Amino acid sequence: MTVLATLPAAAGSALAADIEARYSITLAGLSIGKASLSAQLNGSGYVLNVSSALTGIVGAVSQGRGAATARGNVSGANVLTNGFSLSATNGKDTRKIQIAAASGSVRNVTIDPPFVVRPDDSTRIPLRESHKVGVLDPVSALIMPVRSGNPMDKANCDRRLPVFDGNQRFDVVLSYAGTRQVRSEDGYSGPVLICKARYIPVAGHRPDRRVTKFMAENRNMDAWLAPVNGGKTLIPYRISVKTMIGTTVIEAETFRPN
């Protein structure tokens, strides 16, 4: 899963916090991995680090793990990526993706090794330069400045996140679904904002692929957003996505908001 999340009240000096979270990953109810997130929010700037690793039988077979870093700035109602790097491996092969960007505009993309050219690549919706302007990388999409004084206000779910992952451009559209109380094993206990999510492919995808159609029609995705940085910012506490082989859930075990 390309993980996932944009954005009025947290500008400039409103950002000043260090955040740590550790997550469990399950598929169809079975534990398959762990993930972690750390964030430094300093002034209007941010640095986010995320990592994940498969565990148990799945991890023994695939040895899958990855780590990504993103940095950028928050300006008014916008999160502006200034760069993204990802390294992922299955135990045998490793791929690195780097996106050079400035204020949300992509300058260069490096993918090493490049993705294999497939016979049906001619059906891809072409990526244009306009698709790389005003975008979020997949990690920067996890930062959501609060739009009103109340982080649980339903208006904070009304977002359309323009994401570019180096290969595809897509939107994640969030809408309000409610609130609930959570209690992590270590750290945060309190309310979370529940947002339904939709995947909208824009460019770089092959529209006839079964997985693309499945995800575009998927109505079983949501994100639970918890307040951090004194209630001025939201980040995911839990993400649930129905896939073609079962529902994947990434949920916080440890969640330290600052």
N, C-alpha and C positions, 0 to 999 in steps of 0.2 A: 504494500500500500504506500502510495506517495503521501506522506503526511503533510496532515494537514498539517489560515484563519485571519476588517480594516477600520472603523476607527474613530467627537469633538472634545473633550475637555482636557486631554492630557498633552499639553504642549510644553516645550522648553523645560523650565525648571521643575515641572510637575513630575518628571521622571527621576527617581533616585532610590534604587533598591537593588538588592541581590536576592535572587530566587533560586531555590533548589527543589527538584521534584524527582521522585523515582516511581516508575510505573511497572505494573505487571501486564503481560500481553497474553491473551487467550484467544483461541480459535475454536468455535463450536463448543465452548465451555472447557476446553482442555488448555492447560498452561503450556505455552510454547516459547516464552521469552521474557526479557526484561528490557526496560528502556530508562533513560535518564535525561533530564533537562536542567541546565543551569543558565541563568541570565544575569547580566549586569546592565542595569539601567542607570546611566549617569548623565545628568542634565538632559539634553535632547538626544543623546546617543544611546545605542544599545549594542550588546554583543550576546548572542545566543549560541549555546553548544548543546547538541542533542546526540545521543548514541543509543544503539540497540544491539542486542545479541539474542540469538535463538538458544534455547536451553533444552534439557531433557533429551528425549529420543530424537526430536526434530533437529536439535542443535548438534547432536552426535552425527547425524546423517549429513546435514548440509553445512554445518559450521558457519552459518550466516551471521554476519555482524556488519555494522556500519557506524559512521560518525560524520556529523555535519556541523558547520559553523556558519553563522550569518552575522553581518553587522550593518548598521545603518543609522538613520535618524528618524525621529518623530517630529513632524512639522504641522502644527494645527491639527487637521483631521486626517492627516496622511502618515502612513508608515512608508519610509523611503529606503529601499535596500541599497547598500553600497558594496555588496559583494557576498558570495556564497561559495562554499566548497564542500564537497561530499566525497567520501571514500567508502566503498562497500565491497565486501568479498563474500564468496560462498565457500571459502576454504581452499579453492583451487585457482579461481580467477578473481582479480581485483579490478574495479573500474573507478576512476576518479573523474569528477565533474567540477569544473570551476566556472563561475559566472562573475565576470568583472562588470560592475555597475556603478553608476553615480546618480544619486537622487532618484532612484526608481527606474532609470533608463539603462538598459543593457548595452555594454560597450563591446564585450567579447565573450565567447563561450569556448571552453576547451573540454573535450571528452576523450579520455584515454583509458583503454583503447576505444575507438569509435564504435558505435553500434553497427552490427552486421546489416548490410543491405539485404532486404527481403524482396522476393518477387512481387509482392503486392505494395511495395513502397510507392509505386507510381500513383496509387490511390490516396496517398496522404494529402490532407488539406495543407497547402503551402504555408510555411511560416514567413511572414513579411516583417520588415523592420518596424512597422507600426504595432505589431504584436509584442514588441519588446520595450515599449515605452509605457511608463506609469504602471509597472508591474511589481509584484512581490515574489521573492524566492520562496520555496516551500517552507523554510524555517521562519523567515520574517513574517509569514502569514499567521504565525501562532500568537503574535502580539496584537492586542486589540484595545486601544485606548477607549476609556469609558466616555459615552456621549452625553451623559448628564450626571448630576451629583450622585445618583443612585445606580450602582453597578448592576442591580437586578432589574432595572427598567427594561421593558421588552424592546425598546428602541435600540438597545445594544446588540440585539440579534439581527437587526435589519441591515445586513452588509452583503456586498458582492465583492469577493476577493479575487483580483486578477492575478493569477499565479503563472509564472514561467519557470519550468524546472530544467531548462537547458535543452530539452528535446520537444516539449509540447507546451502550448499555451492553453490554459483552461480557467474557468471561473468556478469558485465555490460560493454558492448562494446560501446564506443563512436566513432563517426565519424563526420567530419566537414559538416555543413549545411549552414553556412553563418554568417553574423553579422547584428546587427541592433542597433538603438538608443532607449534608454528607459529613462523614467523620473518617479522616485518614488515620492510619495506624500511628503516624508520627507527624505532628504539625497541625495543619488546618482542619478545623471543624466549623461548619457554618453553611450558608446558602450558596448554591450554584445556579447559574442561568442556563437553561436547556434550550439549545437551538437546533432545529432540524437543518440538515444540509443537503444540497443538491450539487451534483457534478455536471458542469456544462462545458463540453469540449469546444474549443475555438479554432485551434490550428495545430498542425504537427501530428495529428492523429489520423488513423485509418478508419473512416466512419463505418465500413462494412464489417469490421472485426467484431466478433461475438462479445468480447469483454468490454469494448467501447459502448456497444448498444446496451449491455447489461448495466454498466455504471451510469449511463445517461438516463436510463429509465428507473434507476434505483431510488426508492422512497424510504429505504431503511438505513439512514445515516444520521447521526446526531453528534453534537459536541456539548459537553457540560463545561461551562466556563466559570472559573473561580476568580475572585478579586485578589489582586496583588498590588504592591506599591501604594499601600494606604487606601485601596479601593479606587485608584485612578486608572488601573489597567486590568484587563482580563486575559487569562491564558487557559488552555485546556486542562481540566481536571480529569476528564474522561472523553474518549472518542470511540464511537461504535460504528462499524461499517459492515453491512452485509456484503459478502463476496460470493463468488460462484461455488465456493466449497464450504461455506459456513460464515458465521458472523465473527469478525475480529473485534475484540474489545481491548483498548489500552486504557488502564485506570490507575490513578495514583494510589500508591501505598504510603509514600512519604511526600508531603507537600508543605514546604516551608516558604510562605509568601514573601518574607523579607527578614 
